[in-house]
Amino acid sequence: MGPELADRIAEEVATVRWLAPEEIRTRARRRSRIRSLVGTVAVLVVVASGSVMAVERYVPRPLPAGGQPLLAGPSAPVPSPDPVAIPASALLQPEDVGPGLVVEREEVRLETVVEVVDATVPLGCPGYALRDRYDGLARVVRRHTVQQPPTVPGDPHSGAPVVHERVFRLLPGAARQVFADARAVPDLCAEYRTPGAIEVDGRGLAVDAEHRWRVLAEDFAGDESVLLDWRTTVRRQDSAAVVDGPASRLVGVVRVGDLVATVDRVDEAPDPKRAEALTRRAAVRLCEAANPPC
């Protein structure tokens, strides 16, 4: 299943709503109280054209109150006097990734829960769920996708994504904790399973998604950095037969000062050297906005 189809499926299955800052804070506080309750969690697995794939949700959000978007467009400037703002130029640009690419799917959010690794990790890995992780909020989160130009005018999701990037601004001590939480994933969750169900020919099929995490490189950029390899294989629960996979996804995580970025390559040919180089470049981009600056 190609990146275009995966992104379209992600848009169709995602249900997203804005949370008020107080509700976000309440949920963050609640996380520490539920870590002792690790139960069975169903994970949505999407099927299309005979393939199965776990997809991350990069979809447009509803407009905030008043109907005005947080970003006026791909080149909307962020006021430089604001020490909290993350300018668009602090994220990877098309020239950093490859020829003929564009930036789409831009989003800025304030006071939001920090989720650097995939949501299946705290849900499916008991060791990580019990870890004393950072429970606060990011002051600002900015994300965008470097991708092929849209094939349908006005529909950014019609262009094949190449790299998703998210940048979180936190207090300096919190930034170190958030990075440490991401680095702990392969140590605590080298292998785990998440149960779920898929639909084949109109009938439900129970499956298990096997997840494997490992470190490919670390301490190669910024103040702290790591390149993670996340492999997934989907099997039938009744026979253990492979339904899809193994599929590999490379995720670079880098901290520069009070900023933590994730660089997520989603094209069809994972290349560790290329992913590491992009994470290095992302660290350089972060320097202009980091506190303290590089």
C-alpha positions as CSV (number, residue, x, y, z in Angstrom):
1,M,0.0,0.0,0.0
2,G,1.5,3.3,-1.1
3,P,1.9,6.5,0.9
4,E,-1.0,8.2,-0.9
5,L,-3.4,5.4,0.1
6,A,-2.1,5.3,3.6
7,D,-2.5,9.0,4.1
8,R,-6.0,8.9,2.6
9,I,-7.0,6.1,5.0
10,A,-5.6,7.9,7.9
11,E,-7.8,10.9,7.1
12,E,-10.9,8.8,6.7
13,V,-10.5,6.9,10.0
14,A,-9.3,9.7,12.2
15,T,-11.7,11.4,14.5
16,V,-10.2,14.6,15.9
17,R,-11.6,17.3,18.1
18,W,-10.0,20.3,19.8
19,L,-9.6,20.1,23.6
20,A,-9.8,23.1,25.8
21,P,-6.5,23.7,27.7
22,E,-8.1,22.8,31.0
23,E,-9.3,19.5,29.6
24,I,-5.8,18.8,28.3
25,R,-4.3,19.5,31.7
26,T,-6.9,17.2,33.3
27,R,-6.1,14.4,30.9
28,A,-2.3,14.8,31.5
29,R,-2.8,14.6,35.3
30,R,-5.0,11.5,34.8
31,R,-2.3,9.6,32.9
32,S,-0.2,9.1,36.1
33,R,-3.2,7.6,37.9
34,I,-4.0,5.0,35.3
35,R,-0.6,3.5,34.8
36,S,-1.3,0.8,37.3
37,L,-4.3,-0.3,35.2
38,V,-2.8,-2.0,32.2
39,G,-5.6,-3.9,30.5
40,T,-6.4,-5.2,27.1
41,V,-6.5,-2.4,24.5
42,A,-7.9,-2.8,21.0
43,V,-5.8,-1.1,18.3
44,L,-7.4,-0.1,15.0
45,V,-5.8,-1.8,12.0
46,V,-6.7,-0.6,8.6
47,V,-7.2,-2.9,5.6
48,A,-7.2,-1.8,2.0
49,S,-6.5,-3.6,-1.3
50,G,-5.6,-6.8,0.7
51,S,-3.0,-5.0,2.8
52,V,-2.9,-4.1,6.5
53,M,-1.1,-1.0,7.8
54,A,-0.9,1.0,11.0
55,V,-1.2,4.7,10.2
56,E,-0.5,7.8,12.1
57,R,-3.1,10.5,12.0
58,Y,-1.9,13.7,10.2
59,V,-5.3,15.3,9.3
60,P,-6.7,18.8,9.3
61,R,-8.1,20.0,12.6
62,P,-11.2,22.1,13.1
63,L,-10.8,25.8,13.2
64,P,-10.4,27.3,16.7
65,A,-13.1,29.6,18.1
66,G,-13.7,32.5,15.9
67,G,-13.2,30.6,12.7
68,Q,-9.7,31.9,12.0
69,P,-6.9,29.4,11.3
70,L,-3.8,29.4,13.4
71,L,-1.8,29.6,10.1
72,A,-2.8,31.8,7.2
73,G,-0.9,29.6,4.7
74,P,2.3,27.7,4.0
75,S,4.4,30.9,4.2
76,A,2.6,32.6,7.1
77,P,5.2,34.3,9.3
78,V,5.4,33.8,13.0
79,P,6.2,37.0,14.9
80,S,9.8,36.7,15.9
81,P,9.6,38.7,19.2
82,D,7.6,35.9,20.7
83,P,10.2,33.7,22.5
84,V,7.7,30.8,22.6
85,A,6.7,30.7,18.9
86,I,8.3,28.1,16.6
87,P,8.8,29.6,13.1
88,A,8.1,27.5,10.0
89,S,11.8,27.8,9.1
90,A,12.8,25.8,12.2
91,L,11.4,22.7,10.5
92,L,12.7,20.8,7.6
93,Q,12.1,22.5,4.2
94,P,11.7,20.9,0.8
95,E,15.3,21.7,-0.2
96,D,16.4,19.6,2.8
97,V,14.5,16.5,1.7
98,G,14.5,16.4,-2.1
99,P,13.7,18.1,-5.4
100,G,10.1,18.9,-6.4
101,L,8.7,18.7,-2.9
102,V,6.4,21.2,-1.1
103,V,5.3,21.8,2.5
104,E,1.7,21.1,3.3
105,R,-0.5,20.1,6.3
106,E,0.8,22.8,8.6
107,E,-0.5,23.1,12.1
108,V,0.3,25.0,15.3
109,R,-1.2,24.0,18.6
110,L,-0.7,25.6,22.1
111,E,-0.7,24.0,25.5
112,T,-1.1,20.4,24.3
113,V,-0.2,16.9,25.6
114,V,3.2,15.6,24.5
115,E,3.1,12.4,22.4
116,V,6.5,11.9,20.8
117,V,6.2,8.1,20.2
118,D,3.3,6.2,18.7
119,A,0.2,5.8,20.8
120,T,0.5,2.0,20.8
121,V,3.6,2.2,23.0
122,P,2.1,3.2,26.3
123,L,-1.1,1.2,25.5
124,G,0.6,-2.0,24.5
125,C,3.9,-2.1,26.4
126,P,3.4,-2.6,30.2
127,G,7.0,-1.5,31.0
128,Y,6.5,1.8,29.2
129,A,3.0,2.3,30.7
130,L,4.5,2.0,34.2
131,R,7.4,4.4,33.4
132,D,7.4,7.7,35.3
133,R,7.0,9.7,32.1
134,Y,6.6,13.4,31.5
135,D,3.0,14.4,32.3
136,G,3.0,18.1,31.5
137,L,2.1,20.0,28.4
138,A,4.1,21.3,25.5
139,R,4.0,25.1,25.3
140,V,3.8,25.0,21.5
141,V,3.7,22.2,19.0
142,R,4.3,22.8,15.3
143,R,4.0,20.2,12.6
144,H,4.1,19.9,8.9
145,T,4.6,17.4,6.1
146,V,7.2,17.6,3.3
147,Q,5.5,15.9,0.4
148,Q,4.9,15.6,-3.3
149,P,2.7,18.4,-4.7
150,P,-1.0,17.8,-4.3
151,T,-2.6,16.1,-7.4
152,V,-6.0,17.6,-6.5
153,P,-6.1,21.4,-6.2
154,G,-6.9,22.5,-2.7
155,D,-6.5,19.0,-1.2
156,P,-3.0,18.7,0.5
157,H,-3.7,15.0,1.3
158,S,-3.7,14.2,-2.4
159,G,0.1,14.6,-2.4
160,A,2.3,11.6,-1.3
161,P,4.0,12.4,2.0
162,V,7.8,11.9,2.4
163,V,8.6,13.3,5.8
164,H,6.3,14.2,8.7
165,E,8.0,16.5,11.3
166,R,6.7,17.7,14.7
167,V,8.5,20.2,17.0
168,F,7.6,20.6,20.7
169,R,8.7,23.5,22.8
170,L,9.0,22.7,26.5
171,L,10.7,24.0,29.5
172,P,14.4,23.0,29.4
173,G,14.1,20.3,32.1
174,A,10.9,18.9,30.5
175,A,12.6,18.7,27.1
176,R,15.3,16.5,28.6
177,Q,12.7,14.3,30.2
178,V,10.6,14.0,27.0
179,F,13.7,12.9,25.0
180,A,14.6,10.4,27.7
181,D,11.1,9.0,27.5
182,A,11.5,8.4,23.7
183,R,14.9,6.9,24.1
184,A,13.5,4.4,26.7
185,V,11.1,2.8,24.2
186,P,13.5,0.2,22.7
187,D,14.9,-0.6,26.1
188,L,11.5,-1.2,27.7
189,C,9.5,-2.2,24.7
190,A,11.8,-4.2,22.4
191,E,8.9,-6.4,21.5
192,Y,5.2,-6.3,22.4
193,R,1.8,-7.0,20.8
194,T,-1.4,-5.1,20.5
195,P,-4.7,-6.9,19.7
196,G,-7.1,-5.6,17.1
197,A,-9.5,-6.6,14.4
198,I,-9.6,-6.1,10.6
199,E,-12.4,-6.6,8.1
200,V,-12.0,-9.0,5.2
201,D,-14.8,-9.6,2.7
202,G,-17.2,-8.0,5.1
203,R,-16.3,-10.2,8.0
204,G,-14.2,-9.4,11.1
205,L,-10.9,-11.1,11.7
206,A,-9.1,-10.9,15.0
207,V,-5.4,-10.1,14.7
208,D,-2.3,-9.2,16.7
209,A,0.1,-6.5,15.7
210,E,3.7,-7.4,16.7
211,H,5.8,-4.4,17.4
212,R,9.6,-4.3,17.5
213,W,11.7,-1.3,18.4
214,R,15.5,-0.9,18.2
215,V,18.1,1.8,18.2
216,L,20.0,2.3,14.9
217,A,22.1,5.3,16.0
218,E,22.3,7.9,18.8
219,D,24.2,11.0,19.9
220,F,24.8,12.1,16.3
221,A,23.0,15.5,16.3
222,G,21.9,18.3,18.6
223,D,22.1,18.1,22.4
224,E,20.7,14.5,22.3
225,S,19.5,12.4,19.4
226,V,18.4,8.8,18.5
227,L,17.3,7.1,15.4
228,L,14.6,4.4,16.0
229,D,13.5,1.5,13.8
230,W,9.9,0.5,14.4
231,R,8.9,-2.8,12.7
232,T,5.3,-4.1,12.7
233,T,4.0,-7.5,11.6
234,V,0.3,-8.3,11.7
235,R,-0.8,-11.9,12.3
236,R,-4.1,-13.8,12.6
237,Q,-4.9,-14.7,16.2
238,D,-6.4,-18.1,15.2
239,S,-3.4,-19.3,13.2
240,A,-0.5,-16.8,13.7
241,A,-0.4,-16.6,9.9
242,V,1.1,-13.3,8.7
243,V,-1.5,-10.9,7.3
244,D,0.9,-8.1,6.5
245,G,4.5,-7.1,7.1
246,P,7.0,-6.8,8.4
247,A,6.9,-3.1,7.7
248,S,9.7,-0.7,8.9
249,R,9.4,2.9,9.9
250,L,12.3,5.1,10.8
251,V,11.8,7.8,13.4
252,G,14.5,10.3,14.3
253,V,14.2,12.1,17.7
254,V,16.4,15.1,18.4
255,R,16.6,17.7,21.2
256,V,18.1,21.1,20.9
257,G,17.7,23.2,24.0
258,D,14.0,23.4,24.9
259,L,12.9,21.9,21.6
260,V,12.3,18.3,20.8
261,A,11.6,17.2,17.2
262,T,10.5,14.0,15.6
263,V,11.4,13.3,12.0
264,D,9.2,10.5,10.6
265,R,10.0,9.2,7.1
266,V,7.0,7.5,5.6
267,D,8.1,6.8,2.0
268,E,8.3,3.2,0.8
269,A,12.0,2.7,1.0
270,P,13.4,3.2,4.6
271,D,17.0,4.2,4.4
272,P,18.8,4.5,7.8
273,K,21.6,6.7,6.5
274,R,19.2,9.1,4.8
275,A,17.0,9.2,7.9
276,E,20.0,10.0,10.1
277,A,21.0,12.8,7.7
278,L,17.6,14.3,7.8
279,T,17.6,14.2,11.6
280,R,21.0,16.0,11.6
281,R,19.6,18.6,9.3
282,A,16.5,19.0,11.5
283,A,18.8,19.7,14.5
284,V,20.5,22.5,12.5
285,R,17.1,24.0,11.7
286,L,16.1,23.9,15.3
287,C,19.1,26.1,16.3
288,E,17.4,29.4,15.2
289,A,14.5,28.9,17.5
290,A,16.0,27.0,20.5
291,N,16.5,28.4,24.0
292,P,19.3,28.7,24.5
293,P,20.3,29.2,20.8
294,C,23.1,27.1,19.3
